Amino acid sequence: MATPAKDLAQFTREEVAKHSSDDDQWVIIDANVYNISRFKRFHPGGLSVLLDPDVAGQDATEAFYSLHRHEVLERPAYQRLKIGTIAGEQSVIRWRVPGAISKVPYGEPTWLTDGYFSPYFSDKHRAFQKKIRQFMDTVVLPDALEREADGKRPSQSVFDKMAEVELHAMRMGPGKHLQGRTLMGGMVKPEEFDYFHELIITQEISRAVLRGYGDGLLGGKVIGLPPVLNFGSEELKARIVPDILAGKKFICLAISEAFAGSDVMGLQTTAVKTEDGKHWIINGNKKWITNGTFADYFTVGCKTEDGFTVILVERGPGIETSQIKTSYSTTAGTAYITFDNVKVPVENTLGEEGGGIFVILSNFNHERWVMCCASARGQRMIIEECLKWTTQRKVFGKPLNSQAVIRSKLAKMISRAESVQNWLENITYQMCNMTYRQQANKLAGQIAFLKSYSTSCGQDTARDAVQIFGGRGITQSGMGQFVEHYHRTIAFDALLGGAEDVLADLGVRQALRAMPEDVRL
């Protein structure tokens, strides 16, 4: 913890300047005085950086922020180097304050920006967002950083704290499953909760955590539980849903296979009924299943005699899961799953036998919408990183953003993020005013288009951001660490829930089916 400023000595700039020798070196960073006499020999940038006459005994604020992120100064080792402050001066660098709204232009969507208005978000939504951001910054973010470092799944303590405020239930969207629950300490009533509340939750998670941990934070539940809620029997829901929403049990969606991704009807996993008709016998494999390594339940797509059927499978004999290493961290629990003569009661069938395509396609709408929420927020985070970097980075004696080519890249990044967010908010409004079945019929194409467009925009933004950060944009630590991570993991958004080209074609095909027969040029 940082030493309180009132307990630190005060110096003048002239006094600091006297400490500029090899054996006795002080520097000023943002009105704080640091004694780096011993530390300099361990500095990863070498002695030459710290022995520069513009640094030793001088104000090194600009030099520091051209090489390091502010959080470096928050580390205990660096806090011990702070010996005082400059008399009559105050720190002016604004860093991340838990729960605070960013002041960086376009760092927040307009509905969260001072002086702007929204037809969709109320003051209650704004109060809810503030509470969610505070929770993410103080409860989730610290664990996310630790788990991204060690590759382990998110801590159970985080799941438990999320359950206390009913975050697991709220991530399922509006519905009967919220009845009787106290949402976020009573901030919003179950009957008032809408898709804009869920959008807020998803975007705040995306803002607070890195990609692998974000999926590990029960991304599998978000796409695996809705089919149970919407198509499971009352008995089945009563038996398994409470523990899942309490964060005690875990579920995932098991659709994709090595030979069938976007081609859902090409699945090869089979489910055959026993002679007495009371059980399914499931055989096959599933691949790239988020949260599969630690899931207790699997929402499985199977080929059956009647066509395609979705079945809830409980972990037990005949089920094996193994970790798949991907380009993001193992915190997501991405799995390869084998089903070997797995016996499942027919009561676990979700929807009608042979009617699985409607179950999955309607589920895809919500899944893809959630991905659009996260994609829009992820792009905005990168814009904020780039705006900060291009302002503080000096090239040819001027800020990086003095270069027209850099401003052009920033303009395109901002335009893409704003268009994605505004399209997303319009679709969310439609969802708030449609039944689940209406959403499945009317919004499949719209959401498919938005998912394809938003992740395509994300890939363009990732590429531009790396160009802006240069070598730092491909380094997993330091100034460009978030840009590197975004660039490395953006392909997940472009593929999960349906590849961009497939979804764009889906949107066009839905439009063509709605073409009236009596129109001509």
N, C-alpha and C positions, 0 to 999 in steps of 0.2 A: 504494500500500500504506500502511496506517495506520502512524503513527509509534509505536514500542513505548512503552508507558506508562512504563517505567523511564527513558526519555530525556526525559520531559516534566517541566516544573517543577510544583511543588505550591503551591497557594494555599489560603488560608482563605476562607470565604464572605464574611467582612468585607472582605478585600482585593478580591474580585471586585466587591463592592457599590460600591467607590470609582470603578469604571469604568462610569459610567452617563450620561455626557454625550453630546451629539450627535457630537462628534469622537472620543470614546474610549468605546467600548461593548463590554463583555464580557457573556457569558451563560453559564449553567450548564445543560448537558443531560446528564442521567444521570451526574452526578459528573464530567463532563468540562467543561473551560473552553474557550470559543471566543471569539476576538477578531473581532467582526463589524463593526468600525469602518468598513472600506472596503466590505465586502460589502453592507451594509444598503441602499445606494443601488441595488443591482442586484436586490434581493429581489423576486421576482415578486408577492408580496403587498403591496408598497408599504411606505413608511416607517412608516405608522401602526401596523403590526403590531409592528415592532421598537422603536419609540419608546414603546410602552406602558409605564407605570411598573411594571407587574407583570412585565415582561420585561427591560428594561435593567438590567444589573448584578445580576439576580436569577436564581433557578432557573426556567428556561423549559421544563423537561421536559414539563409538562402542555400548555403552549401549543404546543410543537413537535409533539407526537404527536397533537394535534387537527387539525393541518394537513398533516403529512408522514408518509410511510412511513419506516421506519428506514433503508432502503437509501440514502436521500438522504445520510445521514451517512457512508456508505462511499465515496462518490464522491471522487476526488482533490481536487477543488476545495474540498470541505468538510473533508477531512482536513487541508488546509493551514491551515485556520482554527483548528484545535485547538492550543492553546498550553500546556495543562497539565491537571491533575486537582485535585480537592478533597482536601486532606490528610486521611488517615484514613477516606476513603470509597471505595467500589468501585461500578462500574457494576452495575446490577441488571436492566437491560432484556435479555431473552433474545431474540435474533434467530435467523434460520435458520442452523443449523449443518449443514454438509454431512453427509449420512448419518444425522442424528439423528432420533429419534422425537418427534413433537409431544407436548407436555404439555397442550395445549388439550383440554378434554373433548370427545369425539366427533370430534376432529381425526384420529383413526386408527380403523380397525375394531377391534372388541374383541379379536381375536386378537393384535393388536400392542400392546394396552394392558395396563400392569402390573396384576396381580391378577385378570385374566380368563383363561378357559380356552377351548379349542376342540377339538372332536372331529375336525377336518379337518387342522389345521396342526401339524406336528412341529417339534422344535428345529432340524432341518435346513432346514425351510422358513423359519424365522426367521433363520437364518444367511444363507441365500440372499437373503432380502429385504434384509438389511442391506448385503450386497455390491452388490445391484442399485441400491439407493437411493444409495449412495456413487458408483457409476458415473454415474447420471443427474445427480446434483447437480454433479459435478466435470467430466464430459465433455460431457454433452448440454445441460444448462441454459445454459451460457455461449453456446453456438452458437445455441440456440433464441432467446435474447433478441436476438442480432445479426441473425438471419435474419428474425425477426418485424419488425424495424425496416427492413430493406432489401428484404424481399419475395423474396429469392432462395431457392432450394431448399436443404435442409440440406447442410452441407459434406461433401465426400467423406471428409475426415479422420475425421468422426464415424462414417460408414458403415464405414470401415476398422477403427476401434477396436472397434466393435460386432462385426465379423467375428472379431477376435482372440479374443474370449471366447465366440463362437458365438451371439450374441444373435439374429442373423437366423434361424438354424436353430431356436432355442428358441421363437421367436415363432410357429412353425408348429405348436406343440403336440407331444405325444408321438408317436413313430413311428419307422419304420425309418430315416428320414433323419438321425436323431441318432446312429446306430451309428458307432463309431469316432471320434467327436468328443469333444474335451475341453471340457466345459461349464463356463463361468465359472471357468476355472483349475483344474478338477477338483473343484469343490465338490459337484457332483451327477453321478452316473453316468447315462449315457444311458438305461439300463433303469429307473432310479429316477425319471426326470423325468416329472411328471404334469401334469394341467391346473391344479392349484393353483400349480405353479411358473409356468406361463404366465399365470395370473391375476395373480400378483405382478408379473411383468414389465409387463403391460398397465397395471396400476394405478399402478405407479411411473412409467411414461412419462406417463400422464395427469396425475399429480401434478406432474411436473417441468416440463412444457412447456405452451404455449398451443395452442389448438385447430388452427390452420392448420399449425403446425410439427409437431404430433402426427401429422397425416395425411401430411405431407411426409416424415416419418421412416419411409417405406415402408409406409404404410397400404394402398397398392395391392397390395403384395406379400403382405400378410397375407391378403387376400381373393382375390388372383389366382393365387397359387402352389399352394394346396391342391388345386384340380382337377387340376393337373399331377401332384402327388405321388400322388394317390389314383386317378387314371384315365388317366394318360399311360403310354405304352409304356416299357419299360425303356431302350430305345435313346434315346428322347426325353429321359427324365429324366437319363440319363448325360451327354447333350450340353449341356443348359441349366441344370440345377439347381445344379451346383457353383459356377458364376460368380455366380448369384443369391444363394446363401447366403454367398458371399464378399464380397458388396457391390460386385461389379464390374459386374454387369448388373442391370437393373431390369425389373419386370413389373407389370402392372396388370390389373384385372378390367374388361372392357368389355361391360356388359350394357345399361345404361339408354340409352334413346333419347328423342328429343323427343316421340314419340307413345306410348312404352311405358316406364313406370317399374316400379311394382309389378306391372303386368300383363306378366309375362315372356313369356307365350304370344302377346302382341300385337306382338312384335318384327318389324321390317320389313327388317333387314339380311339379305341372302340369301347363301347359299353353294350354288353349282351345280358339279357335277363336270364335268371336261373329258371329251371323247369317249373318251379312253383310260382314264378312271377313276383316273388317278394324282394328280390335283390338284383342289383346290377353287378356284373363282373367286368371290371375296367382294366384294360391293358394298353400300354403305349408310353410315349415320352413327351414331355413338355420342356421348352427351352426359353431362356432369358426371362424367367419369371421373378418379378420384383418381390422381395420379402420371402421368397420360397424357402430359403434355408432355415428360417425360424417360424414358419407358419404352422398353425395347428389345424387350419382348414384350407381347402383348396376349392375354388369355384372353377369347375373343369368343363371344357367343351369337348363333347364326345360324338363320334359317329355311331348312330344307332340304326336299327332296322327301319325306323320311320324317317330317317334323315339325320338331323343334327339336334342334339339334346344337351342341356346344361345341367350338371349334377354337382351337388355339394359333397365333397369327399373329406372325411375326417382323417387326420394322420393316424396311421396304424400299420398293421402287418402288410407287407407288399409295397410300401411306399418308401422310396429312397430319394434323398435330396443331396445335391453336391454344389459347392460354390462355383460360379462362373466368374472368372476375373475379367473385368471390362476396363475401359479407359477412365472410369471414375472409381471411387473407393468402394471397398467391400462392405461399407456400412449399409448399403442398400440390400444386402442379402440376396443378390441375383442368383437364381438357381437353375440347375438342370434337374428335372424330376422324372423318376421312373415309376410307373404303375404296373405291378406284376400280379395279376389275378386279385385285384383289390375288390373286396366284397362291400357293397354299399346298399343300404335299404332304399327301396324305390320311393319311399317318402321323402328322400333327399333330392328328388327331382325338382328343378326350379322351372316353373312354367309347365307347358304341355310337352309331352313326349313328341319329339320331332319339331317342336316349335322353338328350338333354341336360337334360331337366327334372329327372331324378334327380340328375345331376351338380350342377346349380345349387341345387336345393332342399337337398341334403345340405350343400353349401358354405355356404348361407345360415345354417344352424344355427351353424356356427363363427363366421361373420362377425357374426351378431347377438349371440352370446355375448360376443365380444370387445367389441362396442359396449356391452353391459351392464356389463362390467368397468370400462370407461372412464367410463361414465355414473355408476356408483356412486361412483367416486373423485372425479370432478369435483364432484359435489354435496357431498362431504365437505370439499373444499377451500373451497367457498363458505361452508359452515357455520363453518369456522375463521376465515375473514375476518370474518364477521358477529359472531362471539363476541368477537373481538379489538376490533373497531370499537365495538361497543355497550358494551364495558367502559371504553374510554379516551375515548370521546366524551361530553362533558358537555352536557346541555340542561336549562334551568331550574335550573341549579345542581346537578344530579345526573347520574349516569351514564345513558346512553340506555337501558340495560337495566333501569332502574327503572320504565320505562313498561310497563304490563301488555300493551298491544297489541304491543309489540316482543317481549316474552317469548312471547306467543302465536305469533307468526311463527316464532320460533326453535324452539319446541316442534314445530311442524308440519314444519319443515325437518329437524330431527333424526329425527323419527319416520319420515319418508319415506326418508331415507338408510339408517337402520338396517334397515328392512324390505326395501329393495332388496338390500343387502349380504347379509342372511341368506338370502333367496330365491336369490340368486346362488350362494352357497356350497353350498346344497343341490343345485342343478342341477349344479354343478361336480363334486360327489361322485358324482352319477349318471353323469356323463360318464367319470369315472375308472374306473367299473365296467361300462361298456357298450362293445361294439364300435362301430365307425364306423357300420355299418348299423343297429344297434339305436338309436343316437343319432338317426339320420335318421327312424326309425319312431316312436320313443317320445317324443322331446324336442322335436320341431318345434313343437308347440303350447305346451309349457311355456316354451320360449325365446322364442317369439313373444309370449306374454303378458308375460313379464318385460321384453322389449325395449320393448313398448308402455307398460307401467307405469313403467319406470325413466325413460324420456325424458319422459313426462308429468309425473312427479315433478320432473324436472330443470327443466322449464318453470315449474312452480309455484314452485320454489325460486329460480329466476332472477328472477321477478317480485317475490317477497318481498324478496330481497336488494337489489334496486334501491330499493324503498320504504324499507328500513332505511338505505341509504347516501344517499338523496336525490339531489341534483344530482351528487354525486360518483359515483353509480352509473351515470351516463350520460356520464362523462368518461373519455377514453382514456388519461389519465395521472393520477398522484397516488394518493390514498388508495383510490379505488374502481376502479382500472384493471382489476383481475382480475374484479370483478363486472360491469363494463361489457363486457368481452370475453366472459365467460360468457353474459351476457344476449343479446349480439349473435350468438353462434355456436351457441346451444343448439338452434336449428332444424335444424342439420345432423344432430344425433343423432336428432331426431324424425323425420327423413325418410330418411336413408341406411339401406340394408338393409331398407327397407319402412316405409311410413307407419304411424303409430300405429293408426289405425282399421282399416287392412287387416290388420295383424298381430293385433289383438284378435279380428277376425272369423275369422282363420285358426285361432286357438286354440280358439274356440267350435266351428268346423266339425270340427276334429279330435276334439273331445270328443263331438260328436254322432255321428260315425262309429263311435265306440267304445261307444255306448249299447247295452246288451243288449236283445234283443227281448222278453224275458219279464218286464220290470219294469213295475209299475204303482203308482199311489198307493194 
